């Protein structure tokens, strides 16, 4: 049995980070403002950092 397709499917749908995922520093992503607008499928989302250092994504 070929497990390659199964492994790729698991990687693409994994709800947790895997070794091959791209990484970006939140400071680079959010910039000095601590927030960034992300467009996805025609929708806009705001990703921001709270005063406590947590990340919140809102539509």
N, C-alpha and C positions, 0 to 999 in steps of 0.2 A: 504494500500500500504506500502511495506517495503522500508524505506528510507536508510537502512544500506548500501546497495550496491552503491546507489547514493552518499552518504556521503563519502565512501571510494574512489570512482572514483574521486570525486572533490578534495579530499585531495591529491591523487597521482598526479593529473594534475594541481594543483593550481599554478599559476604564482607568488604567493606571499607566504611568510612564514606562516605556521600554527603552532599551539601550540605543536603538536607532532613531528615536524621536529627536527632532531639532530642539535646541534650547536657546532661549533669549533672556537676558537679564531684565527683570521687571523695570529697573531704572531706565534702561535703554528704551524699552517699549512705552513706558508711561511718560518719559521725559520729565523736565523740571516741574511741569504742571501737576504731575501725579495722576494724569488721566489721558485716555486716548479713545477716539471713536473708531469702532470696528464695523465695517460694512460686510454683511454676509447675506447672500441670497436676496439682495435688494432691501434688506432691513439694516437699521443702524442701532448699534449697541454701544453703551458707554462702559468702559472698564476703568475703574478708579481705585485708588488706594485710600483707605480710611486713615484717620488720625492714629488708630491703633495698629496700623501696618497691614491690615487685612485687605484682600482684593474683593471688589464687588462688581459684578457684571449686571447691568440693567438694560432693558429695552427702551 
